[in-house]
Amino acid sequence: MDKELLNHYKNTDYRFRVGTGEVILSIGQKNRHFDRLCERLGCTTGTFITATNPRSQILKKDENESRNVQLETRLKQIDEINYFYGAGQDRDQQWPPEASFMVLGLSQKTAIDLAQEYQQNALVWIEYQQAAVLIDV
């Protein structure tokens, strides 16, 4: 992954809906709303992941939707996780928002395996009371 693309990922807001509220993750920052959600659901890890735009190649809307439906089907097969709908949007709005999932309770290995399966360059990883990090896959 080149440095410019990496900077775009770091300059992105990773938003997901929880009930009527919204949680926004930023790389390098802790998030008290995420921590409270972990406390409520009894988990300690989260990953923000998508199946859209593999290797940052922009696909048509229907192709991206189909890929995310496939990813959601995979998520439904995994026991003891919770997931929420979200989207990543770079703050400069140079890229279209990417529909995504915030998945709580996955191991880091499983998250990386899923990101690789759906040809993603990276994923956002966050642990309870820790800052969100970008993991290059």
MITOR-246049 format. One record per residue (C-alpha): x, y, z; residue in one letter. Coordinates in Angstrom, 2 decimals, padded with zeros to 5 digits. Layout:
ROTOR      c1      c2      c3 aa
ROTOR       X       Y       Z  A
...
END
This chain:
ROTOR      c1      c2      c3 aa
ROTOR  000.00  000.00  000.00  M
ROTOR  001.48  003.34 -000.99  D
ROTOR  001.96  006.23  001.43  K
ROTOR -000.78  008.40 -000.14  E
ROTOR -003.39  005.66  000.20  L
ROTOR -002.28  004.98  003.76  L
ROTOR -002.75  008.68  004.56  N
ROTOR -006.29  008.56  003.12  H
ROTOR -007.11  005.64  005.42  Y
ROTOR -005.70  007.49  008.42  K
ROTOR -007.69  010.59  007.46  N
ROTOR -011.00  008.73  007.50  T
ROTOR -013.87  008.76  009.96  D
ROTOR -015.12  005.23  010.63  Y
ROTOR -018.77  005.68  011.65  R
ROTOR -021.27  003.11  012.81  F
ROTOR -024.82  003.26  014.15  R
ROTOR -025.80  001.88  017.54  V
ROTOR -029.51  002.30  018.10  G
ROTOR -030.26  005.95  017.43  T
ROTOR -026.67  007.03  018.11  G
ROTOR -023.49  007.07  016.11  E
ROTOR -019.95  006.14  017.11  V
ROTOR -017.03  007.63  015.18  I
ROTOR -013.64  005.96  015.33  L
ROTOR -010.45  007.75  014.34  S
ROTOR -007.06  006.12  013.88  I
ROTOR -004.76  006.73  016.83  G
ROTOR -007.54  007.73  019.22  Q
ROTOR -009.38  005.98  022.04  K
ROTOR -013.16  006.08  022.00  N
ROTOR -015.23  006.10  025.19  R
ROTOR -018.42  005.24  023.29  H
ROTOR -016.75  002.10  021.94  F
ROTOR -015.56  001.22  025.46  D
ROTOR -019.08  001.62  026.86  R
ROTOR -020.47 -000.57  024.08  L
ROTOR -017.89 -003.25  024.94  C
ROTOR -018.88 -003.07  028.60  E
ROTOR -022.54 -003.41  027.69  R
ROTOR -022.02 -006.34  025.31  L
ROTOR -019.21 -008.08  027.19  G
ROTOR -016.55 -007.90  024.49  C
ROTOR -013.05 -006.45  024.24  T
ROTOR -012.29 -006.18  020.51  T
ROTOR -013.70 -004.51  017.45  G
ROTOR -012.86 -004.37  013.79  T
ROTOR -014.22 -002.04  011.16  F
ROTOR -014.33 -003.95  007.91  I
ROTOR -015.83 -003.81  004.45  T
ROTOR -015.91 -005.89  001.29  A
ROTOR -016.28 -002.88 -001.02  T
ROTOR -013.73 -001.60 -003.51  N
ROTOR -011.22 -004.48 -003.34  P
ROTOR -007.61 -003.27 -003.29  R
ROTOR -009.05  000.28 -003.46  S
ROTOR -010.36 -000.24 -006.98  Q
ROTOR -013.71  001.54 -007.13  I
ROTOR -016.50 -000.79 -008.22  L
ROTOR -020.05 -000.05 -009.28  K
ROTOR -022.57  000.41 -006.48  K
ROTOR -024.36 -002.89 -007.15  D
ROTOR -021.07 -004.83 -007.15  E
ROTOR -020.08 -003.32 -003.80  N
ROTOR -023.52 -004.03 -002.34  E
ROTOR -023.28 -007.65 -003.46  S
ROTOR -019.83 -008.03 -001.91  R
ROTOR -021.04 -006.59  001.40  N
ROTOR -024.06 -008.94  001.39  V
ROTOR -021.58 -011.81  001.03  Q
ROTOR -019.52 -010.47  003.92  L
ROTOR -022.60 -010.06  006.09  E
ROTOR -023.59 -013.66  005.32  T
ROTOR -020.16 -014.76  006.55  R
ROTOR -020.52 -012.64  009.70  L
ROTOR -023.87 -014.28  010.49  K
ROTOR -022.11 -017.65  010.52  Q
ROTOR -019.68 -016.62  013.26  I
ROTOR -020.79 -017.31  016.83  D
ROTOR -020.53 -014.83  019.69  E
ROTOR -020.08 -011.63  017.73  I
ROTOR -022.16 -008.51  017.30  N
ROTOR -022.02 -006.25  014.29  Y
ROTOR -023.34 -002.85  013.35  F
ROTOR -023.75 -001.08  010.02  Y
ROTOR -021.43  001.77  009.25  G
ROTOR -019.44  003.61  006.63  A
ROTOR -015.94  004.94  006.25  G
ROTOR -015.59  008.43  004.78  Q
ROTOR -012.33  010.25  004.29  D
ROTOR -012.46  013.73  005.77  R
ROTOR -011.44  015.37  002.47  D
ROTOR -014.26  013.50  000.69  Q
ROTOR -011.97  012.45 -002.16  Q
ROTOR -013.40  008.91 -002.00  W
ROTOR -017.05  007.90 -001.88  P
ROTOR -018.21  006.55  001.51  P
ROTOR -017.72  002.80  001.86  E
ROTOR -020.50  000.81  003.49  A
ROTOR -018.90 -001.24  006.24  S
ROTOR -019.46 -003.27  009.38  F
ROTOR -018.24 -002.70  012.91  M
ROTOR -017.76 -006.21  014.27  V
ROTOR -017.33 -006.79  017.98  L
ROTOR -015.83 -009.96  019.39  G
ROTOR -013.69 -011.22  016.51  L
ROTOR -010.12 -012.30  017.06  S
ROTOR -007.55 -010.22  015.23  Q
ROTOR -006.57 -013.26  013.13  K
ROTOR -010.17 -013.84  012.00  T
ROTOR -010.54 -010.13  011.17  A
ROTOR -007.37 -010.20  009.07  I
ROTOR -008.46 -013.42  007.36  D
ROTOR -011.79 -011.81  006.40  L
ROTOR -010.09 -008.67  005.12  A
ROTOR -007.78 -010.78  002.98  Q
ROTOR -010.67 -012.91  001.72  E
ROTOR -012.42 -009.76  000.49  Y
ROTOR -009.21 -008.30 -000.97  Q
ROTOR -008.95 -005.34  001.39  Q
ROTOR -005.72 -003.40  001.91  N
ROTOR -006.33 -002.75  005.59  A
ROTOR -008.79 -002.84  008.45  L
ROTOR -009.38 -000.80  011.57  V
ROTOR -008.72 -002.66  014.82  W
ROTOR -009.64 -001.41  018.27  I
ROTOR -009.46 -002.98  021.70  E
ROTOR -011.19 -001.97  024.89  Y
ROTOR -009.59  001.16  026.36  Q
ROTOR -007.03  001.32  023.53  Q
ROTOR -006.63  003.57  020.50  A
ROTOR -007.91  002.47  017.10  A
ROTOR -005.14  001.28  014.78  V
ROTOR -004.93  000.59  011.07  L
ROTOR -003.71 -002.89  010.23  I
ROTOR -002.21 -003.41  006.79  D
ROTOR -003.32 -006.83  005.55  V
END
